[in-house]
Amino acid sequence: MTVDINATIRNQQAVADLLAQLSGPQAKVAYAKAINDTAFQVRREMQAEMGRVFDRVTPYILKSSFVQMATPEQLYVRIAPENQRDKTGVDPQKILQAQEFGGHRMEKRSEVLLRRAGILPNGYLTAIPLDPYPGSDDGRGNLRGAFLQQLISYFGAFTEQGSKSNMTDRRKENIHKGTKKQDGRRYFVAYGHLKGGRGSHLAPGIWAASGFQWCVVQPVLMFIRKANYKPRLSMDRIAKNVDVQEYLDKRVRFRIREAAGV
């Protein structure tokens, strides 16, 4: 999901005299500022569009669009997701690409780890239950990073050579015992109809058992089949809402007046 803006300057008759008074470098500085003004306006509209089409969009995704600013030497700007990942291994570029063009969602790092550990079946991704496990979610439809790390560690799914992130037996015992603020719990994997046998009455996923004799069973992380996303973000719609060319023209006139001290 990328937007490029360059210095296609039009409709500047109103400031032609002022522009003639500026040196070449001064004019280029004004143009660069105007292009950057436009880029940040597009970025604001991109964020507004995400808020409209996504359900409880995370701040991480909302703030991921980065403006590679224009300079007097390079009158060109690009607005695109930063090439980075959060603690769960989510790349905003891949998420937004799927939302703009449709197709499969890319696997999260947590899903790769669970699959390598033989826990997540091939052809499946993960999703939190409609009623999240107490203390597990961030309020935006995702597991909290710390909780997800604990879950992966509990199942020994960190596979990096020499990794000390997997949970020790003693740490597991502490989780089973619980604390004054949180009941003890045991996590287990059920495959439901996929494999049958024990736990076949449960939906595929990771579950938690708590309470007396572990009789309270609650879903923690569900296994769902990979699905195709329908396109939801539209760069054409975003550009139309901003009216990029008209906005750029206005900002050029403003920046030229500013440079001329008018």
N, C-alpha and C positions, 0 to 999 in steps of 0.2 A: 504494500500500500504506500505508494510514493507519489509525490507531486513535485514537478520541476517548474520553476518560474525564472524567466530571463527578462532582459531589458528591452521588451517591445514597447517602446514609448510612443504614445499617440495623443492627439488632441491637446497639444500644449501651446496653442496659439495665444492663450490668455497670459502666458508667462514668457512669451518669446523674447521680449525686450530684456527681461530680467536674466533669462538664460544666456543671452548674448553678452551680458556684463560679467558672467562668471568665466573663470579660466577652465581649461579642460579638466584638471584635477578636481576643482571645486564641483563641477557638474557631475563628475563620476561619483564623488562622495555623496551628493544628493541622490543620484540614481540608486546607489547601493542601499542607502537608508530607506528609500521608498520601496525597493524590492523586499527588503527585510520586513518592513511594516506589513506588506502584503502577505508575506510568508507566515507571520505570526497571526494574522487575521484568518488565514486558511487553517492554521493549526487549531485555533479556537473553534472554528466551525467543525473540524474533524472531531474534536473532543465532544462537541455538542451532539454530533451525529452518532458517536458511540453511545452517548447517554440515551439517545432515543431508540436505538436498535438493539442494544444489549440489555440483558436483565442483570441489574446490580453489577455494572462493570467495575472491575477492580482498579484502584488508583494506579497500580503498576502498569496496566494496559493503557489507562487513560492518559498517563504522563509519558508514555513510551515514545510518542512522536517527537523527533528531534529536528530542529531547524539548523541545517548546515548553511550558515549565513553568507550572504554576498559580500564582496569587498570591492573597493574602487577598481582593483585590477581584474576582478572576476565578477562581472555583473550577472550572476547566476546563483540561484538558491535551490536547495532540495529539502523537502520535508519528508522524512521517512522514519520508521521505528528504529530505535537504536539496536545495534547488533550486540545484544547482551542477554543474559539469562538471569532469572531470579533464583532463589534458594531451592526451588523445586525443579529447576531445569527448564522452565518455560521460556521459549524464545518468542517475544512479541511479534517479530516479523512473520513467523510462520502462522501464528494465531490469526493475525489480521489478514494475511494473504488468503487463508481459508475462508474468512468471513467476506472478503471482497469478491473472490472468484468462485467460491464453493469448493467442494471436494472433501477429502478426508482430513480430519484434524491430525496433526503430527503428534507422535507419542511424547509424553512428558518423561523427564528423566526418571521419575518415580515408577512409571509404568515399565520402562526399560529394565530397571533393577528388579522389579517384581516378576517380570517375565523371565529374566535370566535365572532367577532363583527357583523357577518352576512353579510359581504361585499364580501368576496371571496367565490364563490360557491364550494360545495364539488366536488372533482374530478378535480379541477383546480389548477394551479400554476400561478405565475406571470412572466412577461417578459417585458422588456422595448421595445418601438417601434423601428422599423428600423431607423426612424428619431427621435431621442430623444427629449423630451420636453426641450426647452432652459434652460440651467443651471441645469438640473437634473442629467446628467450622468457624470461618472468619466473618460470617454474616453476609457474604456475597456469593455463596454457592460453591465455595472451595474449602478444602481442609487447611487449617492453619499450618504454616510451615513447620513449627516445632512439633505439632502432633503427628504430621506425616513423617517427619524424621524418626520419631519414636516408633511409629508403626513399622517402618522399613527396618529399623534396628532390631525390633522385637523378633522379626522373622529371619534375621541374619541375612538380609538381602543386599547389604553393601558388599560388592564383589571386588573392589579395588584391592590390588595386592598390598598386603601389609596394613589394610584398613583396621582401625580399632574402634570403628563406629558401631559395630554390631553389639548387641546387648549381651551382657554377661548373665549367667544363671542367677547370680545374687541380685542383680538389678531387676530381673524378671520376677523373682520372689517378692521384692518390694512392691512391684506393681500388683501382684496377686494379693498381697496383704492389704494394700490401700493405705490411706492416711485419714486423718480426722476430717479433712475437707473433701476427700474423694474415696468412694468405695473401691475395694479391690476388684480386679477384672482380669479375665483371660481372653486373649485374642485367639481366634482360630479361623481356618479357611474352610468354607463349604462350597461344593461345586454343584449342588442341586441336581437338576436333570442332566447335567453334562456328564456326570460320572456315576451317579446313583450311590447306593451304600449309605454310610453314616452321613447325616446332614442332607439327605436327598430332598427333604421337605422344605429346605431353606433355599432362597434365591442365591445364585452364585455370587460369592463375594467374601469379604472379611467381616467377621462378626465378633461381638464381645459378649462374654458370659459374666454375670455378676450376681450378687445376692446370695442367699442361703443355698448351699449346695449348687451354686452356679445355675440357678433355675431361671434367672432373668436374662434373656437372650435378645440382643439388639444389633441391628445392622450398622456397620461402620463405613465400609467402602464396597460398593457394588461393582460387579464385572458386567459390562454391557458390550454388545456387539458393535464393531466399528460401523459408523454411519456417515453418510455424506451430508455436508453442510450445504444449505441453499445460500446463494449470495445475499448478503444483507447490507454490507457497506457499499456505497456507490461514490466513487471519486467524481464522476460526472455530476451527481446531485450536489456534492459538496462545493465543487467549483461554481455551479450555477447559483447556489445560495449566496456565495461570496460575491459573485460577478467579478472575477479576478481582474479582468482588463480595466473595468471602470474604476475599481478600487485602486489599482496601481496608478492609473492616470491621476486620480485625486491626490494620492500620496506624493507623486512626483511634483505636482504643482505646489503642494505644501512644503516639501523639502527644498525646492528651488527658492521659494520666497524666504524660507528660513536662512538659506545660504547667502541670499542677497541682503539679508538684514531688514527685510520689509515686514 
